[in-house]
Amino acid sequence: MVIDVSQSVFLKCRGMLDSVLVANEVVEELRRSERRGLCLKVDYEKAYDSLRWNFLLYMLQRPGFHSK
């Protein structure tokens, strides 16, 4: 599978705010259960603006995608 089931953006019927809601639910669950956890914020704009094409193409070829 190329797109993981947990992917929350750039898919039909899913938006960036979905990930915010999921993050909020995770934080609340950690608080309720008094468990420890780690939150990491990723800047979506920067993550998708800085792309190493050679790495992306390599990762796509590993599961069998053609180089084109």
CHARMM internal coordinates of N, CA and C (Angstrom, degrees):
IC EDIT
DIST 1 N 1 CA 1.4441
DIST 1 CA 1 C 1.5232
ANGL 1 N 1 CA 1 C 108.32
DIST 1 C 2 N 1.3307
ANGL 1 CA 1 C 2 N 117.95
DIHE 1 N 1 CA 1 C 2 N 129.76
DIST 2 N 2 CA 1.4499
ANGL 1 C 2 N 2 CA 122.47
DIHE 1 CA 1 C 2 N 2 CA -179.47
DIST 2 CA 2 C 1.5197
ANGL 2 N 2 CA 2 C 110.59
DIHE 1 C 2 N 2 CA 2 C -82.02
DIST 2 C 3 N 1.3235
ANGL 2 CA 2 C 3 N 117.53
DIHE 2 N 2 CA 2 C 3 N -41.95
DIST 3 N 3 CA 1.4576
ANGL 2 C 3 N 3 CA 121.63
DIHE 2 CA 2 C 3 N 3 CA -179.46
DIST 3 CA 3 C 1.5163
ANGL 3 N 3 CA 3 C 108.38
DIHE 2 C 3 N 3 CA 3 C -104.10
DIST 3 C 4 N 1.3115
ANGL 3 CA 3 C 4 N 115.89
DIHE 3 N 3 CA 3 C 4 N 121.42
DIST 4 N 4 CA 1.4571
ANGL 3 C 4 N 4 CA 121.02
DIHE 3 CA 3 C 4 N 4 CA -178.58
DIST 4 CA 4 C 1.5211
ANGL 4 N 4 CA 4 C 110.27
DIHE 3 C 4 N 4 CA 4 C -70.76
DIST 4 C 5 N 1.3314
ANGL 4 CA 4 C 5 N 116.42
DIHE 4 N 4 CA 4 C 5 N 151.84
DIST 5 N 5 CA 1.4658
ANGL 4 C 5 N 5 CA 121.04
DIHE 4 CA 4 C 5 N 5 CA 179.71
DIST 5 CA 5 C 1.5175
ANGL 5 N 5 CA 5 C 111.89
DIHE 4 C 5 N 5 CA 5 C -63.52
DIST 5 C 6 N 1.3335
ANGL 5 CA 5 C 6 N 117.48
DIHE 5 N 5 CA 5 C 6 N -20.45
DIST 6 N 6 CA 1.4596
ANGL 5 C 6 N 6 CA 120.20
DIHE 5 CA 5 C 6 N 6 CA 179.45
DIST 6 CA 6 C 1.5321
ANGL 6 N 6 CA 6 C 112.98
DIHE 5 C 6 N 6 CA 6 C -87.50
DIST 6 C 7 N 1.3277
ANGL 6 CA 6 C 7 N 117.35
DIHE 6 N 6 CA 6 C 7 N -3.74
DIST 7 N 7 CA 1.4706
ANGL 6 C 7 N 7 CA 120.82
DIHE 6 CA 6 C 7 N 7 CA 178.41
DIST 7 CA 7 C 1.5155
ANGL 7 N 7 CA 7 C 109.06
DIHE 6 C 7 N 7 CA 7 C -60.01
DIST 7 C 8 N 1.3317
ANGL 7 CA 7 C 8 N 116.90
DIHE 7 N 7 CA 7 C 8 N 133.16
DIST 8 N 8 CA 1.4687
ANGL 7 C 8 N 8 CA 118.51
DIHE 7 CA 7 C 8 N 8 CA -174.80
DIST 8 CA 8 C 1.5196
ANGL 8 N 8 CA 8 C 114.37
DIHE 7 C 8 N 8 CA 8 C -121.61
DIST 8 C 9 N 1.3029
ANGL 8 CA 8 C 9 N 118.69
DIHE 8 N 8 CA 8 C 9 N -1.97
DIST 9 N 9 CA 1.4614
ANGL 8 C 9 N 9 CA 119.50
DIHE 8 CA 8 C 9 N 9 CA 178.06
DIST 9 CA 9 C 1.5224
ANGL 9 N 9 CA 9 C 110.17
DIHE 8 C 9 N 9 CA 9 C -130.33
DIST 9 C 10 N 1.2961
ANGL 9 CA 9 C 10 N 115.12
DIHE 9 N 9 CA 9 C 10 N 160.86
DIST 10 N 10 CA 1.4600
ANGL 9 C 10 N 10 CA 123.90
DIHE 9 CA 9 C 10 N 10 CA 178.74
DIST 10 CA 10 C 1.5195
ANGL 10 N 10 CA 10 C 113.01
DIHE 9 C 10 N 10 CA 10 C 63.99
DIST 10 C 11 N 1.3230
ANGL 10 CA 10 C 11 N 117.10
DIHE 10 N 10 CA 10 C 11 N 25.29
DIST 11 N 11 CA 1.4514
ANGL 10 C 11 N 11 CA 122.75
DIHE 10 CA 10 C 11 N 11 CA 174.49
DIST 11 CA 11 C 1.5203
ANGL 11 N 11 CA 11 C 108.40
DIHE 10 C 11 N 11 CA 11 C -125.66
DIST 11 C 12 N 1.3159
ANGL 11 CA 11 C 12 N 115.73
DIHE 11 N 11 CA 11 C 12 N 145.95
DIST 12 N 12 CA 1.4556
ANGL 11 C 12 N 12 CA 120.48
DIHE 11 CA 11 C 12 N 12 CA 177.56
DIST 12 CA 12 C 1.5313
ANGL 12 N 12 CA 12 C 110.10
DIHE 11 C 12 N 12 CA 12 C -57.83
DIST 12 C 13 N 1.3112
ANGL 12 CA 12 C 13 N 116.64
DIHE 12 N 12 CA 12 C 13 N 136.25
DIST 13 N 13 CA 1.4758
ANGL 12 C 13 N 13 CA 124.37
DIHE 12 CA 12 C 13 N 13 CA 178.89
DIST 13 CA 13 C 1.5271
ANGL 13 N 13 CA 13 C 113.39
DIHE 12 C 13 N 13 CA 13 C 72.19
DIST 13 C 14 N 1.3093
ANGL 13 CA 13 C 14 N 118.72
DIHE 13 N 13 CA 13 C 14 N 10.53
DIST 14 N 14 CA 1.4596
ANGL 13 C 14 N 14 CA 121.41
DIHE 13 CA 13 C 14 N 14 CA 175.53
DIST 14 CA 14 C 1.5155
ANGL 14 N 14 CA 14 C 108.64
DIHE 13 C 14 N 14 CA 14 C -131.24
DIST 14 C 15 N 1.3027
ANGL 14 CA 14 C 15 N 116.42
DIHE 14 N 14 CA 14 C 15 N 144.48
DIST 15 N 15 CA 1.4569
ANGL 14 C 15 N 15 CA 119.75
DIHE 14 CA 14 C 15 N 15 CA -179.45
DIST 15 CA 15 C 1.5104
ANGL 15 N 15 CA 15 C 111.68
DIHE 14 C 15 N 15 CA 15 C -135.17
DIST 15 C 16 N 1.3171
ANGL 15 CA 15 C 16 N 115.64
DIHE 15 N 15 CA 15 C 16 N 173.39
DIST 16 N 16 CA 1.4555
ANGL 15 C 16 N 16 CA 120.85
DIHE 15 CA 15 C 16 N 16 CA -178.50
DIST 16 CA 16 C 1.5250
ANGL 16 N 16 CA 16 C 111.75
DIHE 15 C 16 N 16 CA 16 C -62.35
DIST 16 C 17 N 1.3181
ANGL 16 CA 16 C 17 N 117.63
DIHE 16 N 16 CA 16 C 17 N -31.99
DIST 17 N 17 CA 1.4545
ANGL 16 C 17 N 17 CA 119.62
DIHE 16 CA 16 C 17 N 17 CA -178.75
DIST 17 CA 17 C 1.5214
ANGL 17 N 17 CA 17 C 112.09
DIHE 16 C 17 N 17 CA 17 C -69.74
DIST 17 C 18 N 1.3244
ANGL 17 CA 17 C 18 N 118.02
DIHE 17 N 17 CA 17 C 18 N -21.86
DIST 18 N 18 CA 1.4638
ANGL 17 C 18 N 18 CA 120.43
DIHE 17 CA 17 C 18 N 18 CA 175.88
DIST 18 CA 18 C 1.5279
ANGL 18 N 18 CA 18 C 110.52
DIHE 17 C 18 N 18 CA 18 C -58.91
DIST 18 C 19 N 1.3239
ANGL 18 CA 18 C 19 N 116.86
DIHE 18 N 18 CA 18 C 19 N -41.12
DIST 19 N 19 CA 1.4653
ANGL 18 C 19 N 19 CA 119.50
DIHE 18 CA 18 C 19 N 19 CA -179.33
DIST 19 CA 19 C 1.5208
ANGL 19 N 19 CA 19 C 111.19
DIHE 18 C 19 N 19 CA 19 C -68.22
DIST 19 C 20 N 1.3345
ANGL 19 CA 19 C 20 N 117.24
DIHE 19 N 19 CA 19 C 20 N -31.38
DIST 20 N 20 CA 1.4656
ANGL 19 C 20 N 20 CA 120.72
DIHE 19 CA 19 C 20 N 20 CA 176.42
DIST 20 CA 20 C 1.5246
ANGL 20 N 20 CA 20 C 109.81
DIHE 19 C 20 N 20 CA 20 C -65.48
DIST 20 C 21 N 1.3160
ANGL 20 CA 20 C 21 N 116.88
DIHE 20 N 20 CA 20 C 21 N -42.95
DIST 21 N 21 CA 1.4638
ANGL 20 C 21 N 21 CA 120.50
DIHE 20 CA 20 C 21 N 21 CA 179.14
DIST 21 CA 21 C 1.5239
ANGL 21 N 21 CA 21 C 111.58
DIHE 20 C 21 N 21 CA 21 C -64.68
DIST 21 C 22 N 1.3137
ANGL 21 CA 21 C 22 N 116.92
DIHE 21 N 21 CA 21 C 22 N -41.49
DIST 22 N 22 CA 1.4644
ANGL 21 C 22 N 22 CA 120.65
DIHE 21 CA 21 C 22 N 22 CA 178.83
DIST 22 CA 22 C 1.5355
ANGL 22 N 22 CA 22 C 109.85
DIHE 21 C 22 N 22 CA 22 C -64.58
DIST 22 C 23 N 1.3296
ANGL 22 CA 22 C 23 N 116.76
DIHE 22 N 22 CA 22 C 23 N -42.94
DIST 23 N 23 CA 1.4645
ANGL 22 C 23 N 23 CA 119.99
DIHE 22 CA 22 C 23 N 23 CA 178.30
DIST 23 CA 23 C 1.5192
ANGL 23 N 23 CA 23 C 111.06
DIHE 22 C 23 N 23 CA 23 C -60.60
DIST 23 C 24 N 1.3207
ANGL 23 CA 23 C 24 N 116.94
DIHE 23 N 23 CA 23 C 24 N -41.58
DIST 24 N 24 CA 1.4608
ANGL 23 C 24 N 24 CA 120.95
DIHE 23 CA 23 C 24 N 24 CA 178.41
DIST 24 CA 24 C 1.5325
ANGL 24 N 24 CA 24 C 110.57
DIHE 23 C 24 N 24 CA 24 C -61.64
DIST 24 C 25 N 1.3149
ANGL 24 CA 24 C 25 N 117.43
DIHE 24 N 24 CA 24 C 25 N -42.68
DIST 25 N 25 CA 1.4641
ANGL 24 C 25 N 25 CA 121.23
DIHE 24 CA 24 C 25 N 25 CA 179.05
DIST 25 CA 25 C 1.5329
ANGL 25 N 25 CA 25 C 111.37
DIHE 24 C 25 N 25 CA 25 C -63.58
DIST 25 C 26 N 1.3190
ANGL 25 CA 25 C 26 N 116.97
DIHE 25 N 25 CA 25 C 26 N -39.37
DIST 26 N 26 CA 1.4619
ANGL 25 C 26 N 26 CA 120.91
DIHE 25 CA 25 C 26 N 26 CA 179.40
DIST 26 CA 26 C 1.5257
ANGL 26 N 26 CA 26 C 110.44
DIHE 25 C 26 N 26 CA 26 C -65.20
DIST 26 C 27 N 1.3300
ANGL 26 CA 26 C 27 N 116.56
DIHE 26 N 26 CA 26 C 27 N -45.20
DIST 27 N 27 CA 1.4622
ANGL 26 C 27 N 27 CA 120.29
DIHE 26 CA 26 C 27 N 27 CA 179.43
DIST 27 CA 27 C 1.5252
ANGL 27 N 27 CA 27 C 110.64
DIHE 26 C 27 N 27 CA 27 C -62.17
DIST 27 C 28 N 1.2989
ANGL 27 CA 27 C 28 N 117.54
DIHE 27 N 27 CA 27 C 28 N -43.54
DIST 28 N 28 CA 1.4621
ANGL 27 C 28 N 28 CA 120.88
DIHE 27 CA 27 C 28 N 28 CA 179.24
DIST 28 CA 28 C 1.5325
ANGL 28 N 28 CA 28 C 111.44
DIHE 27 C 28 N 28 CA 28 C -63.88
DIST 28 C 29 N 1.3094
ANGL 28 CA 28 C 29 N 117.26
DIHE 28 N 28 CA 28 C 29 N -39.65
DIST 29 N 29 CA 1.4643
ANGL 28 C 29 N 29 CA 120.46
DIHE 28 CA 28 C 29 N 29 CA 178.17
DIST 29 CA 29 C 1.5276
ANGL 29 N 29 CA 29 C 110.65
DIHE 28 C 29 N 29 CA 29 C -64.33
DIST 29 C 30 N 1.3278
ANGL 29 CA 29 C 30 N 117.16
DIHE 29 N 29 CA 29 C 30 N -40.83
DIST 30 N 30 CA 1.4570
ANGL 29 C 30 N 30 CA 120.60
DIHE 29 CA 29 C 30 N 30 CA 177.27
DIST 30 CA 30 C 1.5224
ANGL 30 N 30 CA 30 C 110.86
DIHE 29 C 30 N 30 CA 30 C -62.42
DIST 30 C 31 N 1.3176
ANGL 30 CA 30 C 31 N 116.37
DIHE 30 N 30 CA 30 C 31 N -41.38
DIST 31 N 31 CA 1.4688
ANGL 30 C 31 N 31 CA 119.98
DIHE 30 CA 30 C 31 N 31 CA 178.70
DIST 31 CA 31 C 1.5223
ANGL 31 N 31 CA 31 C 111.09
DIHE 30 C 31 N 31 CA 31 C -64.12
DIST 31 C 32 N 1.3346
ANGL 31 CA 31 C 32 N 116.52
DIHE 31 N 31 CA 31 C 32 N -46.18
DIST 32 N 32 CA 1.4732
ANGL 31 C 32 N 32 CA 120.65
DIHE 31 CA 31 C 32 N 32 CA -178.87
DIST 32 CA 32 C 1.5220
ANGL 32 N 32 CA 32 C 111.90
DIHE 31 C 32 N 32 CA 32 C -61.78
DIST 32 C 33 N 1.3087
ANGL 32 CA 32 C 33 N 115.91
DIHE 32 N 32 CA 32 C 33 N -42.02
DIST 33 N 33 CA 1.4687
ANGL 32 C 33 N 33 CA 120.12
DIHE 32 CA 32 C 33 N 33 CA -175.85
DIST 33 CA 33 C 1.5254
ANGL 33 N 33 CA 33 C 112.23
DIHE 32 C 33 N 33 CA 33 C -86.30
DIST 33 C 34 N 1.3240
ANGL 33 CA 33 C 34 N 116.80
DIHE 33 N 33 CA 33 C 34 N -5.60
DIST 34 N 34 CA 1.4679
ANGL 33 C 34 N 34 CA 123.10
DIHE 33 CA 33 C 34 N 34 CA -178.38
DIST 34 CA 34 C 1.5259
ANGL 34 N 34 CA 34 C 112.36
DIHE 33 C 34 N 34 CA 34 C 58.38
DIST 34 C 35 N 1.3305
ANGL 34 CA 34 C 35 N 115.97
DIHE 34 N 34 CA 34 C 35 N 29.61
DIST 35 N 35 CA 1.4616
ANGL 34 C 35 N 35 CA 120.84
DIHE 34 CA 34 C 35 N 35 CA 175.80
DIST 35 CA 35 C 1.5160
ANGL 35 N 35 CA 35 C 109.15
DIHE 34 C 35 N 35 CA 35 C -90.80
DIST 35 C 36 N 1.3082
ANGL 35 CA 35 C 36 N 115.56
DIHE 35 N 35 CA 35 C 36 N 159.18
DIST 36 N 36 CA 1.4587
ANGL 35 C 36 N 36 CA 120.64
DIHE 35 CA 35 C 36 N 36 CA 177.66
DIST 36 CA 36 C 1.5157
ANGL 36 N 36 CA 36 C 109.31
DIHE 35 C 36 N 36 CA 36 C -90.38
DIST 36 C 37 N 1.3186
ANGL 36 CA 36 C 37 N 116.02
DIHE 36 N 36 CA 36 C 37 N 152.10
DIST 37 N 37 CA 1.4592
ANGL 36 C 37 N 37 CA 120.35
DIHE 36 CA 36 C 37 N 37 CA 178.91
DIST 37 CA 37 C 1.5127
ANGL 37 N 37 CA 37 C 110.67
DIHE 36 C 37 N 37 CA 37 C -158.72
DIST 37 C 38 N 1.2896
ANGL 37 CA 37 C 38 N 116.31
DIHE 37 N 37 CA 37 C 38 N 175.19
DIST 38 N 38 CA 1.4529
ANGL 37 C 38 N 38 CA 122.93
DIHE 37 CA 37 C 38 N 38 CA -179.84
DIST 38 CA 38 C 1.5164
ANGL 38 N 38 CA 38 C 108.52
DIHE 37 C 38 N 38 CA 38 C -130.64
DIST 38 C 39 N 1.3175
ANGL 38 CA 38 C 39 N 116.33
DIHE 38 N 38 CA 38 C 39 N 131.82
DIST 39 N 39 CA 1.4739
ANGL 38 C 39 N 39 CA 121.50
DIHE 38 CA 38 C 39 N 39 CA 175.67
DIST 39 CA 39 C 1.5125
ANGL 39 N 39 CA 39 C 108.19
DIHE 38 C 39 N 39 CA 39 C -109.87
DIST 39 C 40 N 1.2998
ANGL 39 CA 39 C 40 N 116.03
DIHE 39 N 39 CA 39 C 40 N 136.89
DIST 40 N 40 CA 1.4557
ANGL 39 C 40 N 40 CA 122.22
DIHE 39 CA 39 C 40 N 40 CA -179.65
DIST 40 CA 40 C 1.5130
ANGL 40 N 40 CA 40 C 108.18
DIHE 39 C 40 N 40 CA 40 C -129.89
DIST 40 C 41 N 1.3209
ANGL 40 CA 40 C 41 N 117.28
DIHE 40 N 40 CA 40 C 41 N 124.45
DIST 41 N 41 CA 1.4563
ANGL 40 C 41 N 41 CA 121.48
DIHE 40 CA 40 C 41 N 41 CA 179.23
DIST 41 CA 41 C 1.5217
ANGL 41 N 41 CA 41 C 108.62
DIHE 40 C 41 N 41 CA 41 C -99.04
DIST 41 C 42 N 1.3072
ANGL 41 CA 41 C 42 N 115.49
DIHE 41 N 41 CA 41 C 42 N 129.38
DIST 42 N 42 CA 1.4586
ANGL 41 C 42 N 42 CA 121.29
DIHE 41 CA 41 C 42 N 42 CA 177.07
DIST 42 CA 42 C 1.5125
ANGL 42 N 42 CA 42 C 107.99
DIHE 41 C 42 N 42 CA 42 C -109.73
DIST 42 C 43 N 1.3148
ANGL 42 CA 42 C 43 N 116.32
DIHE 42 N 42 CA 42 C 43 N 131.02
DIST 43 N 43 CA 1.4553
ANGL 42 C 43 N 43 CA 121.22
DIHE 42 CA 42 C 43 N 43 CA 177.57
DIST 43 CA 43 C 1.5295
ANGL 43 N 43 CA 43 C 107.69
DIHE 42 C 43 N 43 CA 43 C -79.75
DIST 43 C 44 N 1.3458
ANGL 43 CA 43 C 44 N 116.07
DIHE 43 N 43 CA 43 C 44 N 102.22
DIST 44 N 44 CA 1.4720
ANGL 43 C 44 N 44 CA 120.41
DIHE 43 CA 43 C 44 N 44 CA -175.81
DIST 44 CA 44 C 1.5227
ANGL 44 N 44 CA 44 C 112.12
DIHE 43 C 44 N 44 CA 44 C -56.26
DIST 44 C 45 N 1.3168
ANGL 44 CA 44 C 45 N 116.74
DIHE 44 N 44 CA 44 C 45 N -40.90
DIST 45 N 45 CA 1.4641
ANGL 44 C 45 N 45 CA 119.25
DIHE 44 CA 44 C 45 N 45 CA -177.68
DIST 45 CA 45 C 1.5157
ANGL 45 N 45 CA 45 C 110.16
DIHE 44 C 45 N 45 CA 45 C -61.59
DIST 45 C 46 N 1.3097
ANGL 45 CA 45 C 46 N 117.11
DIHE 45 N 45 CA 45 C 46 N -47.74
DIST 46 N 46 CA 1.4626
ANGL 45 C 46 N 46 CA 120.40
DIHE 45 CA 45 C 46 N 46 CA -179.66
DIST 46 CA 46 C 1.5266
ANGL 46 N 46 CA 46 C 111.47
DIHE 45 C 46 N 46 CA 46 C -68.33
DIST 46 C 47 N 1.3185
ANGL 46 CA 46 C 47 N 116.63
DIHE 46 N 46 CA 46 C 47 N -37.31
DIST 47 N 47 CA 1.4593
ANGL 46 C 47 N 47 CA 120.03
DIHE 46 CA 46 C 47 N 47 CA -178.54
DIST 47 CA 47 C 1.5210
ANGL 47 N 47 CA 47 C 111.83
DIHE 46 C 47 N 47 CA 47 C -62.64
DIST 47 C 48 N 1.3046
ANGL 47 CA 47 C 48 N 117.56
DIHE 47 N 47 CA 47 C 48 N -36.18
DIST 48 N 48 CA 1.4601
ANGL 47 C 48 N 48 CA 120.63
DIHE 47 CA 47 C 48 N 48 CA -177.43
DIST 48 CA 48 C 1.5239
ANGL 48 N 48 CA 48 C 113.06
DIHE 47 C 48 N 48 CA 48 C -95.08
DIST 48 C 49 N 1.3382
ANGL 48 CA 48 C 49 N 117.30
DIHE 48 N 48 CA 48 C 49 N -11.82
DIST 49 N 49 CA 1.4607
ANGL 48 C 49 N 49 CA 120.12
DIHE 48 CA 48 C 49 N 49 CA 177.33
DIST 49 CA 49 C 1.5217
ANGL 49 N 49 CA 49 C 111.99
DIHE 48 C 49 N 49 CA 49 C -85.83
DIST 49 C 50 N 1.3098
ANGL 49 CA 49 C 50 N 117.23
DIHE 49 N 49 CA 49 C 50 N -27.64
DIST 50 N 50 CA 1.4626
ANGL 49 C 50 N 50 CA 120.12
DIHE 49 CA 49 C 50 N 50 CA -178.52
DIST 50 CA 50 C 1.5262
ANGL 50 N 50 CA 50 C 108.39
DIHE 49 C 50 N 50 CA 50 C -106.69
DIST 50 C 51 N 1.2990
ANGL 50 CA 50 C 51 N 115.13
DIHE 50 N 50 CA 50 C 51 N 100.08
DIST 51 N 51 CA 1.4566
ANGL 50 C 51 N 51 CA 121.23
DIHE 50 CA 50 C 51 N 51 CA -174.05
DIST 51 CA 51 C 1.5186
ANGL 51 N 51 CA 51 C 109.54
DIHE 50 C 51 N 51 CA 51 C -122.62
DIST 51 C 52 N 1.3129
ANGL 51 CA 51 C 52 N 116.11
DIHE 51 N 51 CA 51 C 52 N 128.96
DIST 52 N 52 CA 1.4583
ANGL 51 C 52 N 52 CA 120.54
DIHE 51 CA 51 C 52 N 52 CA 174.59
DIST 52 CA 52 C 1.5194
ANGL 52 N 52 CA 52 C 106.81
DIHE 51 C 52 N 52 CA 52 C -95.76
DIST 52 C 53 N 1.3230
ANGL 52 CA 52 C 53 N 115.92
DIHE 52 N 52 CA 52 C 53 N 101.15
DIST 53 N 53 CA 1.4627
ANGL 52 C 53 N 53 CA 121.09
DIHE 52 CA 52 C 53 N 53 CA -174.35
DIST 53 CA 53 C 1.5159
ANGL 53 N 53 CA 53 C 112.29
DIHE 52 C 53 N 53 CA 53 C -61.13
DIST 53 C 54 N 1.3113
ANGL 53 CA 53 C 54 N 118.30
DIHE 53 N 53 CA 53 C 54 N -38.94
DIST 54 N 54 CA 1.4738
ANGL 53 C 54 N 54 CA 119.21
DIHE 53 CA 53 C 54 N 54 CA -179.10
DIST 54 CA 54 C 1.5295
ANGL 54 N 54 CA 54 C 110.60
DIHE 53 C 54 N 54 CA 54 C -62.89
DIST 54 C 55 N 1.3258
ANGL 54 CA 54 C 55 N 117.66
DIHE 54 N 54 CA 54 C 55 N -38.05
DIST 55 N 55 CA 1.4662
ANGL 54 C 55 N 55 CA 120.59
DIHE 54 CA 54 C 55 N 55 CA 177.51
DIST 55 CA 55 C 1.5300
ANGL 55 N 55 CA 55 C 110.56
DIHE 54 C 55 N 55 CA 55 C -68.37
DIST 55 C 56 N 1.3294
ANGL 55 CA 55 C 56 N 117.39
DIHE 55 N 55 CA 55 C 56 N -43.93
DIST 56 N 56 CA 1.4631
ANGL 55 C 56 N 56 CA 121.51
DIHE 55 CA 55 C 56 N 56 CA 179.68
DIST 56 CA 56 C 1.5281
ANGL 56 N 56 CA 56 C 110.76
DIHE 55 C 56 N 56 CA 56 C -60.68
DIST 56 C 57 N 1.3113
ANGL 56 CA 56 C 57 N 116.94
DIHE 56 N 56 CA 56 C 57 N -46.39
DIST 57 N 57 CA 1.4656
ANGL 56 C 57 N 57 CA 120.27
DIHE 56 CA 56 C 57 N 57 CA 179.53
DIST 57 CA 57 C 1.5261
ANGL 57 N 57 CA 57 C 111.17
DIHE 56 C 57 N 57 CA 57 C -63.77
DIST 57 C 58 N 1.3206
ANGL 57 CA 57 C 58 N 116.71
DIHE 57 N 57 CA 57 C 58 N -39.98
DIST 58 N 58 CA 1.4659
ANGL 57 C 58 N 58 CA 120.81
DIHE 57 CA 57 C 58 N 58 CA 176.93
DIST 58 CA 58 C 1.5261
ANGL 58 N 58 CA 58 C 110.73
DIHE 57 C 58 N 58 CA 58 C -60.26
DIST 58 C 59 N 1.3331
ANGL 58 CA 58 C 59 N 117.17
DIHE 58 N 58 CA 58 C 59 N -46.63
DIST 59 N 59 CA 1.4599
ANGL 58 C 59 N 59 CA 121.26
DIHE 58 CA 58 C 59 N 59 CA -178.53
DIST 59 CA 59 C 1.5275
ANGL 59 N 59 CA 59 C 111.88
DIHE 58 C 59 N 59 CA 59 C -66.16
DIST 59 C 60 N 1.3312
ANGL 59 CA 59 C 60 N 118.00
DIHE 59 N 59 CA 59 C 60 N -31.87
DIST 60 N 60 CA 1.4609
ANGL 59 C 60 N 60 CA 121.03
DIHE 59 CA 59 C 60 N 60 CA 177.42
DIST 60 CA 60 C 1.5300
ANGL 60 N 60 CA 60 C 111.51
DIHE 59 C 60 N 60 CA 60 C -73.73
DIST 60 C 61 N 1.3180
ANGL 60 CA 60 C 61 N 116.84
DIHE 60 N 60 CA 60 C 61 N -32.38
DIST 61 N 61 CA 1.4570
ANGL 60 C 61 N 61 CA 120.05
DIHE 60 CA 60 C 61 N 61 CA -179.90
DIST 61 CA 61 C 1.5256
ANGL 61 N 61 CA 61 C 112.04
DIHE 60 C 61 N 61 CA 61 C -74.55
DIST 61 C 62 N 1.3158
ANGL 61 CA 61 C 62 N 117.68
DIHE 61 N 61 CA 61 C 62 N -26.74
DIST 62 N 62 CA 1.4741
ANGL 61 C 62 N 62 CA 121.10
DIHE 61 CA 61 C 62 N 62 CA -178.30
DIST 62 CA 62 C 1.5271
ANGL 62 N 62 CA 62 C 112.49
DIHE 61 C 62 N 62 CA 62 C -57.70
DIST 62 C 63 N 1.3696
ANGL 62 CA 62 C 63 N 119.61
DIHE 62 N 62 CA 62 C 63 N -45.40
DIST 63 N 63 CA 1.4649
ANGL 62 C 63 N 63 CA 117.71
DIHE 62 CA 62 C 63 N 63 CA 179.51
DIST 63 CA 63 C 1.5332
ANGL 63 N 63 CA 63 C 112.97
DIHE 62 C 63 N 63 CA 63 C -83.09
DIST 63 C 64 N 1.3486
ANGL 63 CA 63 C 64 N 117.78
DIHE 63 N 63 CA 63 C 64 N 3.24
DIST 64 N 64 CA 1.4530
ANGL 63 C 64 N 64 CA 119.09
DIHE 63 CA 63 C 64 N 64 CA 173.87
DIST 64 CA 64 C 1.5213
ANGL 64 N 64 CA 64 C 116.57
DIHE 63 C 64 N 64 CA 64 C 113.82
DIST 64 C 65 N 1.3362
ANGL 64 CA 64 C 65 N 117.90
DIHE 64 N 64 CA 64 C 65 N 4.35
DIST 65 N 65 CA 1.4573
ANGL 64 C 65 N 65 CA 119.06
DIHE 64 CA 64 C 65 N 65 CA 176.20
DIST 65 CA 65 C 1.5179
ANGL 65 N 65 CA 65 C 110.43
DIHE 64 C 65 N 65 CA 65 C -68.29
DIST 65 C 66 N 1.3055
ANGL 65 CA 65 C 66 N 116.56
DIHE 65 N 65 CA 65 C 66 N 141.99
DIST 66 N 66 CA 1.4612
ANGL 65 C 66 N 66 CA 121.71
DIHE 65 CA 65 C 66 N 66 CA 178.98
DIST 66 CA 66 C 1.5264
ANGL 66 N 66 CA 66 C 110.45
DIHE 65 C 66 N 66 CA 66 C -68.93
DIST 66 C 67 N 1.2967
ANGL 66 CA 66 C 67 N 118.05
DIHE 66 N 66 CA 66 C 67 N 152.37
DIST 67 N 67 CA 1.4667
ANGL 66 C 67 N 67 CA 121.54
DIHE 66 CA 66 C 67 N 67 CA -176.18
DIST 67 CA 67 C 1.5341
ANGL 67 N 67 CA 67 C 113.35
DIHE 66 C 67 N 67 CA 67 C -64.39
DIST 67 C 68 N 1.3365
ANGL 67 CA 67 C 68 N 117.18
DIHE 67 N 67 CA 67 C 68 N -22.51
DIST 68 N 68 CA 1.4650
ANGL 67 C 68 N 68 CA 118.77
DIHE 67 CA 67 C 68 N 68 CA 178.02
DIST 68 CA 68 C 1.5044
ANGL 68 N 68 CA 68 C 109.72
DIHE 67 C 68 N 68 CA 68 C -74.87
END
COOR INIT
IC SEED 1 N 1 CA 1 C
IC BUILD
